[in-house]
Amino acid sequence: MAEFTTLEHENLNRVVYGALCDALMQGRFQPGDRLKIRDLAEQFGTSVTPIRDAILRLANDEAITFRSPRDIRIPGLSESRYREIRAIRIRLEGLAAETAAQVATSADIQALEQILRENEQAIAAGDRLKGTQLNQAFHFLLPQIAGLPVLTTILRRLWLQMGPHISDAYIAGGRAMIDHHYPVVEALKRHDPAAASMAIVDDILLGGKPILERIEGVGEREARRA
């Protein structure tokens, strides 16, 4: 279960919502995890009100399932929903990579390479939380380099739903979760937009195979129980 630091901020609703969004996108929750409002309030050092408000916003974002105040969970994804999100990511993240390749500086390249070095260490150590956090950082640095803040906002909505599932498959996925990041960086070094777009598409499709396999496995188990 994700842990949070006590907050001291005048706009607690916004801060709590943002922190929970980051936790979801970075894979600090996994499918099926249960969220307890009072436990979260204690971790944040707030009353239950900003926690409840953030939970309701996340339910509206379809990032969590709110059945009752006592039954709040990270939902699973159906195979069809996963494939839909994947198709959208291919278009949007492909655009981010393509645009980033046109404008990336040496400092941008170094930042991406630093993320890859740290992610290699996380994978070698079997550190799922660190690995998924770095994976998200790599993907979101591309639209930042590209100067596409509206695209980043759209991607955040998708990653709220994807983050827990990437986390769930990250260690089992092994090198497939990072190998396709290297061609992205090489394409940015060459300022090759087409290659950068193709590389991030390969990452989403091929690197995402372990995620799809786990989702398919859950669907098959549920069908057998039905």
PyMOL commands that place a pseudoatom at each C-alpha (Angstrom):
pseudoatom trace, name=CA, resn=MET, resi=1, chain=A, elem=C, hetatm=0, pos=[0.000, 0.000, 0.000]
pseudoatom trace, name=CA, resn=ALA, resi=2, chain=A, elem=C, hetatm=0, pos=[1.276, 3.470, -0.863]
pseudoatom trace, name=CA, resn=GLU, resi=3, chain=A, elem=C, hetatm=0, pos=[2.407, 5.765, 1.960]
pseudoatom trace, name=CA, resn=PHE, resi=4, chain=A, elem=C, hetatm=0, pos=[2.130, 9.557, 2.019]
pseudoatom trace, name=CA, resn=THR, resi=5, chain=A, elem=C, hetatm=0, pos=[3.742, 12.349, 3.985]
pseudoatom trace, name=CA, resn=THR, resi=6, chain=A, elem=C, hetatm=0, pos=[1.843, 14.796, 6.171]
pseudoatom trace, name=CA, resn=LEU, resi=7, chain=A, elem=C, hetatm=0, pos=[0.769, 17.888, 4.239]
pseudoatom trace, name=CA, resn=GLU, resi=8, chain=A, elem=C, hetatm=0, pos=[0.929, 21.532, 5.180]
pseudoatom trace, name=CA, resn=HIS, resi=9, chain=A, elem=C, hetatm=0, pos=[-0.792, 23.444, 2.433]
pseudoatom trace, name=CA, resn=GLU, resi=10, chain=A, elem=C, hetatm=0, pos=[-3.710, 25.835, 2.190]
pseudoatom trace, name=CA, resn=ASN, resi=11, chain=A, elem=C, hetatm=0, pos=[-5.306, 24.029, -0.732]
pseudoatom trace, name=CA, resn=LEU, resi=12, chain=A, elem=C, hetatm=0, pos=[-5.471, 20.529, 0.678]
pseudoatom trace, name=CA, resn=ASN, resi=13, chain=A, elem=C, hetatm=0, pos=[-8.073, 19.260, -1.763]
pseudoatom trace, name=CA, resn=ARG, resi=14, chain=A, elem=C, hetatm=0, pos=[-5.852, 19.974, -4.755]
pseudoatom trace, name=CA, resn=VAL, resi=15, chain=A, elem=C, hetatm=0, pos=[-2.725, 18.661, -3.082]
pseudoatom trace, name=CA, resn=VAL, resi=16, chain=A, elem=C, hetatm=0, pos=[-4.341, 15.416, -1.891]
pseudoatom trace, name=CA, resn=TYR, resi=17, chain=A, elem=C, hetatm=0, pos=[-5.898, 14.777, -5.297]
pseudoatom trace, name=CA, resn=GLY, resi=18, chain=A, elem=C, hetatm=0, pos=[-2.578, 15.437, -7.024]
pseudoatom trace, name=CA, resn=ALA, resi=19, chain=A, elem=C, hetatm=0, pos=[-0.680, 13.141, -4.652]
pseudoatom trace, name=CA, resn=LEU, resi=20, chain=A, elem=C, hetatm=0, pos=[-3.152, 10.299, -5.183]
pseudoatom trace, name=CA, resn=CYS, resi=21, chain=A, elem=C, hetatm=0, pos=[-3.010, 10.822, -8.950]
pseudoatom trace, name=CA, resn=ASP, resi=22, chain=A, elem=C, hetatm=0, pos=[0.778, 10.597, -8.851]
pseudoatom trace, name=CA, resn=ALA, resi=23, chain=A, elem=C, hetatm=0, pos=[0.574, 7.430, -6.747]
pseudoatom trace, name=CA, resn=LEU, resi=24, chain=A, elem=C, hetatm=0, pos=[-1.758, 5.818, -9.273]
pseudoatom trace, name=CA, resn=MET, resi=25, chain=A, elem=C, hetatm=0, pos=[0.274, 6.827, -12.331]
pseudoatom trace, name=CA, resn=GLN, resi=26, chain=A, elem=C, hetatm=0, pos=[3.543, 5.759, -10.724]
pseudoatom trace, name=CA, resn=GLY, resi=27, chain=A, elem=C, hetatm=0, pos=[2.206, 2.326, -9.840]
pseudoatom trace, name=CA, resn=ARG, resi=28, chain=A, elem=C, hetatm=0, pos=[2.148, 2.693, -6.068]
pseudoatom trace, name=CA, resn=PHE, resi=29, chain=A, elem=C, hetatm=0, pos=[-1.215, 0.954, -6.085]
pseudoatom trace, name=CA, resn=GLN, resi=30, chain=A, elem=C, hetatm=0, pos=[-2.099, -2.321, -7.776]
pseudoatom trace, name=CA, resn=PRO, resi=31, chain=A, elem=C, hetatm=0, pos=[-5.407, -3.706, -9.070]
pseudoatom trace, name=CA, resn=GLY, resi=32, chain=A, elem=C, hetatm=0, pos=[-7.630, -4.851, -6.236]
pseudoatom trace, name=CA, resn=ASP, resi=33, chain=A, elem=C, hetatm=0, pos=[-5.975, -2.676, -3.583]
pseudoatom trace, name=CA, resn=ARG, resi=34, chain=A, elem=C, hetatm=0, pos=[-8.455, -1.247, -1.091]
pseudoatom trace, name=CA, resn=LEU, resi=35, chain=A, elem=C, hetatm=0, pos=[-8.334, 2.443, -0.131]
pseudoatom trace, name=CA, resn=LYS, resi=36, chain=A, elem=C, hetatm=0, pos=[-9.438, 3.433, 3.354]
pseudoatom trace, name=CA, resn=ILE, resi=37, chain=A, elem=C, hetatm=0, pos=[-10.380, 7.067, 3.779]
pseudoatom trace, name=CA, resn=ARG, resi=38, chain=A, elem=C, hetatm=0, pos=[-9.415, 7.291, 7.455]
pseudoatom trace, name=CA, resn=ASP, resi=39, chain=A, elem=C, hetatm=0, pos=[-6.057, 5.598, 6.884]
pseudoatom trace, name=CA, resn=LEU, resi=40, chain=A, elem=C, hetatm=0, pos=[-5.257, 8.012, 4.053]
pseudoatom trace, name=CA, resn=ALA, resi=41, chain=A, elem=C, hetatm=0, pos=[-6.331, 10.990, 6.180]
pseudoatom trace, name=CA, resn=GLU, resi=42, chain=A, elem=C, hetatm=0, pos=[-3.972, 9.837, 8.910]
pseudoatom trace, name=CA, resn=GLN, resi=43, chain=A, elem=C, hetatm=0, pos=[-1.074, 9.489, 6.460]
pseudoatom trace, name=CA, resn=PHE, resi=44, chain=A, elem=C, hetatm=0, pos=[-1.702, 12.915, 4.940]
pseudoatom trace, name=CA, resn=GLY, resi=45, chain=A, elem=C, hetatm=0, pos=[-2.327, 14.511, 8.333]
pseudoatom trace, name=CA, resn=THR, resi=46, chain=A, elem=C, hetatm=0, pos=[-5.686, 15.914, 7.251]
pseudoatom trace, name=CA, resn=SER, resi=47, chain=A, elem=C, hetatm=0, pos=[-9.346, 15.474, 8.058]
pseudoatom trace, name=CA, resn=VAL, resi=48, chain=A, elem=C, hetatm=0, pos=[-11.317, 12.964, 6.020]
pseudoatom trace, name=CA, resn=THR, resi=49, chain=A, elem=C, hetatm=0, pos=[-12.941, 15.737, 3.949]
pseudoatom trace, name=CA, resn=PRO, resi=50, chain=A, elem=C, hetatm=0, pos=[-10.134, 16.406, 1.412]
pseudoatom trace, name=CA, resn=ILE, resi=51, chain=A, elem=C, hetatm=0, pos=[-9.515, 12.661, 1.147]
pseudoatom trace, name=CA, resn=ARG, resi=52, chain=A, elem=C, hetatm=0, pos=[-13.176, 11.969, 0.435]
pseudoatom trace, name=CA, resn=ASP, resi=53, chain=A, elem=C, hetatm=0, pos=[-13.305, 14.769, -2.131]
pseudoatom trace, name=CA, resn=ALA, resi=54, chain=A, elem=C, hetatm=0, pos=[-10.198, 13.422, -3.895]
pseudoatom trace, name=CA, resn=ILE, resi=55, chain=A, elem=C, hetatm=0, pos=[-11.645, 9.898, -3.888]
pseudoatom trace, name=CA, resn=LEU, resi=56, chain=A, elem=C, hetatm=0, pos=[-14.845, 11.144, -5.517]
pseudoatom trace, name=CA, resn=ARG, resi=57, chain=A, elem=C, hetatm=0, pos=[-12.846, 12.962, -8.194]
pseudoatom trace, name=CA, resn=LEU, resi=58, chain=A, elem=C, hetatm=0, pos=[-10.826, 9.824, -8.891]
pseudoatom trace, name=CA, resn=ALA, resi=59, chain=A, elem=C, hetatm=0, pos=[-14.023, 7.811, -9.177]
pseudoatom trace, name=CA, resn=ASN, resi=60, chain=A, elem=C, hetatm=0, pos=[-15.226, 10.341, -11.734]
pseudoatom trace, name=CA, resn=ASP, resi=61, chain=A, elem=C, hetatm=0, pos=[-11.889, 9.874, -13.540]
pseudoatom trace, name=CA, resn=GLU, resi=62, chain=A, elem=C, hetatm=0, pos=[-12.647, 6.121, -13.604]
pseudoatom trace, name=CA, resn=ALA, resi=63, chain=A, elem=C, hetatm=0, pos=[-9.381, 5.551, -11.754]
pseudoatom trace, name=CA, resn=ILE, resi=64, chain=A, elem=C, hetatm=0, pos=[-11.007, 3.895, -8.739]
pseudoatom trace, name=CA, resn=THR, resi=65, chain=A, elem=C, hetatm=0, pos=[-14.220, 2.023, -7.990]
pseudoatom trace, name=CA, resn=PHE, resi=66, chain=A, elem=C, hetatm=0, pos=[-16.340, 3.597, -5.243]
pseudoatom trace, name=CA, resn=ARG, resi=67, chain=A, elem=C, hetatm=0, pos=[-18.999, 1.128, -4.166]
pseudoatom trace, name=CA, resn=SER, resi=68, chain=A, elem=C, hetatm=0, pos=[-19.449, 2.599, -0.682]
pseudoatom trace, name=CA, resn=PRO, resi=69, chain=A, elem=C, hetatm=0, pos=[-17.328, 4.581, 1.803]
pseudoatom trace, name=CA, resn=ARG, resi=70, chain=A, elem=C, hetatm=0, pos=[-16.129, 1.191, 3.106]
pseudoatom trace, name=CA, resn=ASP, resi=71, chain=A, elem=C, hetatm=0, pos=[-15.499, -0.380, -0.282]
pseudoatom trace, name=CA, resn=ILE, resi=72, chain=A, elem=C, hetatm=0, pos=[-13.143, 1.744, -2.408]
pseudoatom trace, name=CA, resn=ARG, resi=73, chain=A, elem=C, hetatm=0, pos=[-10.809, -0.196, -4.656]
pseudoatom trace, name=CA, resn=ILE, resi=74, chain=A, elem=C, hetatm=0, pos=[-8.359, 0.032, -7.523]
pseudoatom trace, name=CA, resn=PRO, resi=75, chain=A, elem=C, hetatm=0, pos=[-10.303, -1.551, -10.390]
pseudoatom trace, name=CA, resn=GLY, resi=76, chain=A, elem=C, hetatm=0, pos=[-9.186, -4.128, -12.884]
pseudoatom trace, name=CA, resn=LEU, resi=77, chain=A, elem=C, hetatm=0, pos=[-9.234, -3.511, -16.619]
pseudoatom trace, name=CA, resn=SER, resi=78, chain=A, elem=C, hetatm=0, pos=[-11.117, -5.560, -19.166]
pseudoatom trace, name=CA, resn=GLU, resi=79, chain=A, elem=C, hetatm=0, pos=[-9.125, -6.643, -22.197]
pseudoatom trace, name=CA, resn=SER, resi=80, chain=A, elem=C, hetatm=0, pos=[-11.231, -4.444, -24.477]
pseudoatom trace, name=CA, resn=ARG, resi=81, chain=A, elem=C, hetatm=0, pos=[-10.693, -1.380, -22.293]
pseudoatom trace, name=CA, resn=TYR, resi=82, chain=A, elem=C, hetatm=0, pos=[-6.969, -2.031, -22.113]
pseudoatom trace, name=CA, resn=ARG, resi=83, chain=A, elem=C, hetatm=0, pos=[-6.757, -2.309, -25.895]
pseudoatom trace, name=CA, resn=GLU, resi=84, chain=A, elem=C, hetatm=0, pos=[-8.696, 0.940, -26.301]
pseudoatom trace, name=CA, resn=ILE, resi=85, chain=A, elem=C, hetatm=0, pos=[-6.389, 2.804, -23.915]
pseudoatom trace, name=CA, resn=ARG, resi=86, chain=A, elem=C, hetatm=0, pos=[-3.373, 1.273, -25.635]
pseudoatom trace, name=CA, resn=ALA, resi=87, chain=A, elem=C, hetatm=0, pos=[-4.580, 2.450, -29.045]
pseudoatom trace, name=CA, resn=ILE, resi=88, chain=A, elem=C, hetatm=0, pos=[-5.008, 5.999, -27.750]
pseudoatom trace, name=CA, resn=ARG, resi=89, chain=A, elem=C, hetatm=0, pos=[-1.599, 5.950, -26.071]
pseudoatom trace, name=CA, resn=ILE, resi=90, chain=A, elem=C, hetatm=0, pos=[0.021, 4.840, -29.334]
pseudoatom trace, name=CA, resn=ARG, resi=91, chain=A, elem=C, hetatm=0, pos=[-1.324, 7.909, -31.130]
pseudoatom trace, name=CA, resn=LEU, resi=92, chain=A, elem=C, hetatm=0, pos=[-0.661, 10.410, -28.350]
pseudoatom trace, name=CA, resn=GLU, resi=93, chain=A, elem=C, hetatm=0, pos=[2.686, 9.157, -27.075]
pseudoatom trace, name=CA, resn=GLY, resi=94, chain=A, elem=C, hetatm=0, pos=[3.806, 8.640, -30.660]
pseudoatom trace, name=CA, resn=LEU, resi=95, chain=A, elem=C, hetatm=0, pos=[3.106, 12.326, -31.267]
pseudoatom trace, name=CA, resn=ALA, resi=96, chain=A, elem=C, hetatm=0, pos=[5.005, 13.249, -28.093]
pseudoatom trace, name=CA, resn=ALA, resi=97, chain=A, elem=C, hetatm=0, pos=[8.063, 11.234, -29.136]
pseudoatom trace, name=CA, resn=GLU, resi=98, chain=A, elem=C, hetatm=0, pos=[7.934, 12.538, -32.708]
pseudoatom trace, name=CA, resn=THR, resi=99, chain=A, elem=C, hetatm=0, pos=[7.773, 16.150, -31.547]
pseudoatom trace, name=CA, resn=ALA, resi=100, chain=A, elem=C, hetatm=0, pos=[10.404, 15.648, -28.841]
pseudoatom trace, name=CA, resn=ALA, resi=101, chain=A, elem=C, hetatm=0, pos=[12.832, 14.294, -31.456]
pseudoatom trace, name=CA, resn=GLN, resi=102, chain=A, elem=C, hetatm=0, pos=[12.646, 17.588, -33.301]
pseudoatom trace, name=CA, resn=VAL, resi=103, chain=A, elem=C, hetatm=0, pos=[13.578, 19.762, -30.332]
pseudoatom trace, name=CA, resn=ALA, resi=104, chain=A, elem=C, hetatm=0, pos=[15.469, 17.580, -27.814]
pseudoatom trace, name=CA, resn=THR, resi=105, chain=A, elem=C, hetatm=0, pos=[18.623, 19.150, -26.376]
pseudoatom trace, name=CA, resn=SER, resi=106, chain=A, elem=C, hetatm=0, pos=[21.668, 17.379, -24.985]
pseudoatom trace, name=CA, resn=ALA, resi=107, chain=A, elem=C, hetatm=0, pos=[20.342, 18.112, -21.490]
pseudoatom trace, name=CA, resn=ASP, resi=108, chain=A, elem=C, hetatm=0, pos=[17.059, 16.397, -22.397]
pseudoatom trace, name=CA, resn=ILE, resi=109, chain=A, elem=C, hetatm=0, pos=[18.935, 13.335, -23.655]
pseudoatom trace, name=CA, resn=GLN, resi=110, chain=A, elem=C, hetatm=0, pos=[21.004, 13.208, -20.481]
pseudoatom trace, name=CA, resn=ALA, resi=111, chain=A, elem=C, hetatm=0, pos=[17.843, 13.344, -18.358]
pseudoatom trace, name=CA, resn=LEU, resi=112, chain=A, elem=C, hetatm=0, pos=[16.332, 10.401, -20.245]
pseudoatom trace, name=CA, resn=GLU, resi=113, chain=A, elem=C, hetatm=0, pos=[19.580, 8.422, -19.988]
pseudoatom trace, name=CA, resn=GLN, resi=114, chain=A, elem=C, hetatm=0, pos=[19.729, 9.071, -16.234]
pseudoatom trace, name=CA, resn=ILE, resi=115, chain=A, elem=C, hetatm=0, pos=[16.210, 7.685, -15.874]
pseudoatom trace, name=CA, resn=LEU, resi=116, chain=A, elem=C, hetatm=0, pos=[17.270, 4.580, -17.814]
pseudoatom trace, name=CA, resn=ARG, resi=117, chain=A, elem=C, hetatm=0, pos=[20.351, 4.044, -15.632]
pseudoatom trace, name=CA, resn=GLU, resi=118, chain=A, elem=C, hetatm=0, pos=[18.272, 4.281, -12.473]
pseudoatom trace, name=CA, resn=ASN, resi=119, chain=A, elem=C, hetatm=0, pos=[15.607, 2.006, -13.941]
pseudoatom trace, name=CA, resn=GLU, resi=120, chain=A, elem=C, hetatm=0, pos=[18.255, -0.609, -14.757]
pseudoatom trace, name=CA, resn=GLN, resi=121, chain=A, elem=C, hetatm=0, pos=[19.266, -0.544, -11.103]
pseudoatom trace, name=CA, resn=ALA, resi=122, chain=A, elem=C, hetatm=0, pos=[15.653, -0.850, -9.974]
pseudoatom trace, name=CA, resn=ILE, resi=123, chain=A, elem=C, hetatm=0, pos=[15.019, -3.850, -12.223]
pseudoatom trace, name=CA, resn=ALA, resi=124, chain=A, elem=C, hetatm=0, pos=[18.244, -5.530, -11.072]
pseudoatom trace, name=CA, resn=ALA, resi=125, chain=A, elem=C, hetatm=0, pos=[17.181, -5.006, -7.448]
pseudoatom trace, name=CA, resn=GLY, resi=126, chain=A, elem=C, hetatm=0, pos=[13.611, -6.192, -8.075]
pseudoatom trace, name=CA, resn=ASP, resi=127, chain=A, elem=C, hetatm=0, pos=[12.340, -2.804, -6.882]
pseudoatom trace, name=CA, resn=ARG, resi=128, chain=A, elem=C, hetatm=0, pos=[8.862, -2.653, -8.424]
pseudoatom trace, name=CA, resn=LEU, resi=129, chain=A, elem=C, hetatm=0, pos=[7.885, 0.723, -6.956]
pseudoatom trace, name=CA, resn=LYS, resi=130, chain=A, elem=C, hetatm=0, pos=[11.046, 2.483, -8.074]
pseudoatom trace, name=CA, resn=GLY, resi=131, chain=A, elem=C, hetatm=0, pos=[10.914, 0.838, -11.485]
pseudoatom trace, name=CA, resn=THR, resi=132, chain=A, elem=C, hetatm=0, pos=[7.329, 1.829, -12.206]
pseudoatom trace, name=CA, resn=GLN, resi=133, chain=A, elem=C, hetatm=0, pos=[7.953, 5.372, -10.972]
pseudoatom trace, name=CA, resn=LEU, resi=134, chain=A, elem=C, hetatm=0, pos=[10.917, 5.717, -13.340]
pseudoatom trace, name=CA, resn=ASN, resi=135, chain=A, elem=C, hetatm=0, pos=[8.957, 4.165, -16.194]
pseudoatom trace, name=CA, resn=GLN, resi=136, chain=A, elem=C, hetatm=0, pos=[6.254, 6.797, -15.782]
pseudoatom trace, name=CA, resn=ALA, resi=137, chain=A, elem=C, hetatm=0, pos=[8.884, 9.539, -15.534]
pseudoatom trace, name=CA, resn=PHE, resi=138, chain=A, elem=C, hetatm=0, pos=[10.433, 8.424, -18.845]
pseudoatom trace, name=CA, resn=HIS, resi=139, chain=A, elem=C, hetatm=0, pos=[7.113, 8.431, -20.689]
pseudoatom trace, name=CA, resn=PHE, resi=140, chain=A, elem=C, hetatm=0, pos=[6.048, 11.822, -19.320]
pseudoatom trace, name=CA, resn=LEU, resi=141, chain=A, elem=C, hetatm=0, pos=[9.380, 13.482, -19.986]
pseudoatom trace, name=CA, resn=LEU, resi=142, chain=A, elem=C, hetatm=0, pos=[8.764, 13.070, -23.730]
pseudoatom trace, name=CA, resn=PRO, resi=143, chain=A, elem=C, hetatm=0, pos=[5.737, 15.430, -23.947]
pseudoatom trace, name=CA, resn=GLN, resi=144, chain=A, elem=C, hetatm=0, pos=[7.549, 17.764, -21.544]
pseudoatom trace, name=CA, resn=ILE, resi=145, chain=A, elem=C, hetatm=0, pos=[10.538, 17.907, -23.904]
pseudoatom trace, name=CA, resn=ALA, resi=146, chain=A, elem=C, hetatm=0, pos=[8.122, 18.355, -26.801]
pseudoatom trace, name=CA, resn=GLY, resi=147, chain=A, elem=C, hetatm=0, pos=[6.429, 21.291, -25.059]
pseudoatom trace, name=CA, resn=LEU, resi=148, chain=A, elem=C, hetatm=0, pos=[2.957, 19.715, -25.189]
pseudoatom trace, name=CA, resn=PRO, resi=149, chain=A, elem=C, hetatm=0, pos=[1.247, 20.470, -21.860]
pseudoatom trace, name=CA, resn=VAL, resi=150, chain=A, elem=C, hetatm=0, pos=[-2.277, 19.748, -23.139]
pseudoatom trace, name=CA, resn=LEU, resi=151, chain=A, elem=C, hetatm=0, pos=[-1.136, 16.326, -24.299]
pseudoatom trace, name=CA, resn=THR, resi=152, chain=A, elem=C, hetatm=0, pos=[0.396, 15.704, -20.877]
pseudoatom trace, name=CA, resn=THR, resi=153, chain=A, elem=C, hetatm=0, pos=[-2.943, 16.451, -19.223]
pseudoatom trace, name=CA, resn=ILE, resi=154, chain=A, elem=C, hetatm=0, pos=[-4.730, 13.975, -21.493]
pseudoatom trace, name=CA, resn=LEU, resi=155, chain=A, elem=C, hetatm=0, pos=[-2.112, 11.305, -20.847]
pseudoatom trace, name=CA, resn=ARG, resi=156, chain=A, elem=C, hetatm=0, pos=[-2.463, 11.742, -17.107]
pseudoatom trace, name=CA, resn=ARG, resi=157, chain=A, elem=C, hetatm=0, pos=[-6.100, 10.659, -17.348]
pseudoatom trace, name=CA, resn=LEU, resi=158, chain=A, elem=C, hetatm=0, pos=[-5.095, 7.493, -19.214]
pseudoatom trace, name=CA, resn=TRP, resi=159, chain=A, elem=C, hetatm=0, pos=[-2.200, 6.708, -16.893]
pseudoatom trace, name=CA, resn=LEU, resi=160, chain=A, elem=C, hetatm=0, pos=[-4.456, 6.959, -13.838]
pseudoatom trace, name=CA, resn=GLN, resi=161, chain=A, elem=C, hetatm=0, pos=[-5.991, 3.740, -15.125]
pseudoatom trace, name=CA, resn=MET, resi=162, chain=A, elem=C, hetatm=0, pos=[-2.805, 2.200, -16.538]
pseudoatom trace, name=CA, resn=GLY, resi=163, chain=A, elem=C, hetatm=0, pos=[-0.379, 2.852, -13.674]
pseudoatom trace, name=CA, resn=PRO, resi=164, chain=A, elem=C, hetatm=0, pos=[-1.610, 0.079, -11.357]
pseudoatom trace, name=CA, resn=HIS, resi=165, chain=A, elem=C, hetatm=0, pos=[-1.565, -2.471, -14.183]
pseudoatom trace, name=CA, resn=ILE, resi=166, chain=A, elem=C, hetatm=0, pos=[1.943, -1.526, -15.295]
pseudoatom trace, name=CA, resn=SER, resi=167, chain=A, elem=C, hetatm=0, pos=[2.995, -1.955, -11.674]
pseudoatom trace, name=CA, resn=ASP, resi=168, chain=A, elem=C, hetatm=0, pos=[1.267, -5.322, -11.440]
pseudoatom trace, name=CA, resn=ALA, resi=169, chain=A, elem=C, hetatm=0, pos=[3.248, -6.686, -14.407]
pseudoatom trace, name=CA, resn=TYR, resi=170, chain=A, elem=C, hetatm=0, pos=[6.522, -4.801, -13.989]
pseudoatom trace, name=CA, resn=ILE, resi=171, chain=A, elem=C, hetatm=0, pos=[8.747, -7.354, -12.272]
pseudoatom trace, name=CA, resn=ALA, resi=172, chain=A, elem=C, hetatm=0, pos=[7.323, -10.309, -14.197]
pseudoatom trace, name=CA, resn=GLY, resi=173, chain=A, elem=C, hetatm=0, pos=[7.823, -8.340, -17.429]
pseudoatom trace, name=CA, resn=GLY, resi=174, chain=A, elem=C, hetatm=0, pos=[11.554, -8.053, -16.762]
pseudoatom trace, name=CA, resn=ARG, resi=175, chain=A, elem=C, hetatm=0, pos=[13.624, -6.427, -19.486]
pseudoatom trace, name=CA, resn=ALA, resi=176, chain=A, elem=C, hetatm=0, pos=[10.615, -6.100, -21.786]
pseudoatom trace, name=CA, resn=MET, resi=177, chain=A, elem=C, hetatm=0, pos=[9.544, -3.172, -19.594]
pseudoatom trace, name=CA, resn=ILE, resi=178, chain=A, elem=C, hetatm=0, pos=[12.660, -1.130, -20.400]
pseudoatom trace, name=CA, resn=ASP, resi=179, chain=A, elem=C, hetatm=0, pos=[14.467, -2.478, -23.487]
pseudoatom trace, name=CA, resn=HIS, resi=180, chain=A, elem=C, hetatm=0, pos=[12.352, -0.485, -25.935]
pseudoatom trace, name=CA, resn=HIS, resi=181, chain=A, elem=C, hetatm=0, pos=[13.209, 2.805, -24.211]
pseudoatom trace, name=CA, resn=TYR, resi=182, chain=A, elem=C, hetatm=0, pos=[16.742, 2.724, -25.604]
pseudoatom trace, name=CA, resn=PRO, resi=183, chain=A, elem=C, hetatm=0, pos=[15.717, 3.097, -29.279]
pseudoatom trace, name=CA, resn=VAL, resi=184, chain=A, elem=C, hetatm=0, pos=[13.599, 6.091, -28.244]
pseudoatom trace, name=CA, resn=VAL, resi=185, chain=A, elem=C, hetatm=0, pos=[16.654, 7.828, -26.822]
pseudoatom trace, name=CA, resn=GLU, resi=186, chain=A, elem=C, hetatm=0, pos=[18.780, 6.941, -29.845]
pseudoatom trace, name=CA, resn=ALA, resi=187, chain=A, elem=C, hetatm=0, pos=[16.132, 8.390, -32.178]
pseudoatom trace, name=CA, resn=LEU, resi=188, chain=A, elem=C, hetatm=0, pos=[16.060, 11.611, -30.158]
pseudoatom trace, name=CA, resn=LYS, resi=189, chain=A, elem=C, hetatm=0, pos=[19.838, 11.837, -30.411]
pseudoatom trace, name=CA, resn=ARG, resi=190, chain=A, elem=C, hetatm=0, pos=[19.556, 11.632, -34.221]
pseudoatom trace, name=CA, resn=HIS, resi=191, chain=A, elem=C, hetatm=0, pos=[16.597, 14.041, -34.259]
pseudoatom trace, name=CA, resn=ASP, resi=192, chain=A, elem=C, hetatm=0, pos=[14.660, 11.373, -36.138]
pseudoatom trace, name=CA, resn=PRO, resi=193, chain=A, elem=C, hetatm=0, pos=[10.923, 11.950, -35.500]
pseudoatom trace, name=CA, resn=ALA, resi=194, chain=A, elem=C, hetatm=0, pos=[9.684, 8.882, -37.392]
pseudoatom trace, name=CA, resn=ALA, resi=195, chain=A, elem=C, hetatm=0, pos=[12.063, 6.533, -35.589]
pseudoatom trace, name=CA, resn=ALA, resi=196, chain=A, elem=C, hetatm=0, pos=[11.202, 8.055, -32.220]
pseudoatom trace, name=CA, resn=SER, resi=197, chain=A, elem=C, hetatm=0, pos=[7.489, 7.571, -32.822]
pseudoatom trace, name=CA, resn=MET, resi=198, chain=A, elem=C, hetatm=0, pos=[8.030, 3.994, -34.003]
pseudoatom trace, name=CA, resn=ALA, resi=199, chain=A, elem=C, hetatm=0, pos=[10.187, 3.214, -30.970]
pseudoatom trace, name=CA, resn=ILE, resi=200, chain=A, elem=C, hetatm=0, pos=[7.615, 4.403, -28.436]
pseudoatom trace, name=CA, resn=VAL, resi=201, chain=A, elem=C, hetatm=0, pos=[4.916, 2.459, -30.294]
pseudoatom trace, name=CA, resn=ASP, resi=202, chain=A, elem=C, hetatm=0, pos=[7.097, -0.651, -30.030]
pseudoatom trace, name=CA, resn=ASP, resi=203, chain=A, elem=C, hetatm=0, pos=[7.472, 0.008, -26.321]
pseudoatom trace, name=CA, resn=ILE, resi=204, chain=A, elem=C, hetatm=0, pos=[3.722, 0.278, -25.793]
pseudoatom trace, name=CA, resn=LEU, resi=205, chain=A, elem=C, hetatm=0, pos=[2.927, -2.789, -27.931]
pseudoatom trace, name=CA, resn=LEU, resi=206, chain=A, elem=C, hetatm=0, pos=[5.854, -5.114, -27.226]
pseudoatom trace, name=CA, resn=GLY, resi=207, chain=A, elem=C, hetatm=0, pos=[6.835, -3.870, -23.780]
pseudoatom trace, name=CA, resn=GLY, resi=208, chain=A, elem=C, hetatm=0, pos=[3.165, -3.942, -22.849]
pseudoatom trace, name=CA, resn=LYS, resi=209, chain=A, elem=C, hetatm=0, pos=[2.736, -7.651, -23.646]
pseudoatom trace, name=CA, resn=PRO, resi=210, chain=A, elem=C, hetatm=0, pos=[3.224, -8.735, -19.995]
pseudoatom trace, name=CA, resn=ILE, resi=211, chain=A, elem=C, hetatm=0, pos=[0.465, -6.316, -18.973]
pseudoatom trace, name=CA, resn=LEU, resi=212, chain=A, elem=C, hetatm=0, pos=[-1.956, -7.660, -21.557]
pseudoatom trace, name=CA, resn=GLU, resi=213, chain=A, elem=C, hetatm=0, pos=[-1.105, -11.251, -20.616]
pseudoatom trace, name=CA, resn=ARG, resi=214, chain=A, elem=C, hetatm=0, pos=[-1.951, -10.590, -16.962]
pseudoatom trace, name=CA, resn=ILE, resi=215, chain=A, elem=C, hetatm=0, pos=[-5.217, -8.887, -17.891]
pseudoatom trace, name=CA, resn=GLU, resi=216, chain=A, elem=C, hetatm=0, pos=[-6.110, -11.792, -20.177]
pseudoatom trace, name=CA, resn=GLY, resi=217, chain=A, elem=C, hetatm=0, pos=[-5.261, -14.230, -17.388]
pseudoatom trace, name=CA, resn=VAL, resi=218, chain=A, elem=C, hetatm=0, pos=[-7.571, -12.466, -14.946]
pseudoatom trace, name=CA, resn=GLY, resi=219, chain=A, elem=C, hetatm=0, pos=[-10.358, -12.498, -17.532]
pseudoatom trace, name=CA, resn=GLU, resi=220, chain=A, elem=C, hetatm=0, pos=[-9.934, -16.221, -18.124]
pseudoatom trace, name=CA, resn=ARG, resi=221, chain=A, elem=C, hetatm=0, pos=[-10.040, -16.999, -14.382]
pseudoatom trace, name=CA, resn=GLU, resi=222, chain=A, elem=C, hetatm=0, pos=[-13.156, -14.915, -13.938]
pseudoatom trace, name=CA, resn=ALA, resi=223, chain=A, elem=C, hetatm=0, pos=[-14.820, -16.683, -16.894]
pseudoatom trace, name=CA, resn=ARG, resi=224, chain=A, elem=C, hetatm=0, pos=[-14.080, -20.091, -15.349]
pseudoatom trace, name=CA, resn=ARG, resi=225, chain=A, elem=C, hetatm=0, pos=[-15.624, -19.015, -12.041]
pseudoatom trace, name=CA, resn=ALA, resi=226, chain=A, elem=C, hetatm=0, pos=[-18.769, -17.676, -13.755]
for i in range(1, 226): cmd.bond("trace and resi %d" % i, "trace and resi %d" % (i + 1))
show_as sticks, trace
zoom trace
